[in-house]
């Protein structure tokens, strides 16, 4: 059964989406999942993004931004230094980063997909320790291989899927979400897509289309003290932004920074305990690593004066991807009998009507 998305509920969101309203609207990008739900304590998985598809291993320009660094994204140091993303991106839980990283290297060796003689895979994480027993290391090599090999374009699943399986967002069920923005031809016709793994925020913070939803819906709160506006915020958010616009690494870093605004538009201000790390890459300039006899590569780049629509698109697609991750998520029972409720669609619509945000 097709899951609901934010726009299905009538939630007013700015900007025109691509055909799938997904990161896969950026041509070439594919996404794969492996979901691990076993017994009463395994609620986890892994998500994989191939920037040019699993059959094209040409590096892409990329930029990274750490809004709050109480988290991990392996390979970020080389992206910061060299400006290139040289393989698939993995997203999982905090204690499975190592197995995902090592398996990506094994997959690259198997498919002759390494650009350098060594690999520095990018793997981001958020902690699913409320619903999942992270210390039992449920993600195995075969799960990572499945996510790598099953990646596809087009419509992709959201909610309790892949690395987002056991995540919690604003004390509702969180998870995996995606969205995109398609610019008009007068603005370049470029596409920007975002994929998020949402696992952050306190209930009272949650804001939807300007409406303080979290202040009204109190049922199922995990931490009652979260009414305190200064209560510690824990959890994390990983955002991967893709575009087909010809941007250089420093421009992509600027794009990655705008994911912070998408996060903020849903209510969070970031907290000490939250690992909020964002990456943006461009599928343009496929010949960037193919130099002539003098070592020169011919590349294109968009003028900074034309970046504003792309920056806005990164913020808006991140915001909608977070909301989609929550709208698509379903109730989940997990480790230590923790129960997390999904966002109640009917109550959300009633509140949006009350605040005259929808008819």
Buried (B, 14 or more C-beta within 10 A) or exposed (E): EEBBBBBEBBBEBEBEBBEBBBBBBBEBBBBBBBBBBEEEBBBBBBBBBBBBBBEBBBBBBBBBBBBBEBBBBBBBEBBBEBBBBBBBBBBBBBBBBEBBBBBBBBBBEEEEBBBEEEBBBBBBBBBBBBBBBBEBBBBBEEBBBBBBEBBBBEEBBBBBBBBBBBBBBBBBBBBBBBBBBBBEEEEBEBBBBBBBBBBBBBBBBBBBBEBBBBBBBEEBBBBEEBEEEEBEBBBBBBBBBBBBBBBBBEBBBBBBBBBBBBBBBBBBEBBEBBBBBBBBBBBBBBEBBEEEEEEEEEEEBBEEEEBEBBBBBBBBBBBBBBBBBBBBBEEBEBBEEBEBBBBBEEEBBEBBEEBEBBE
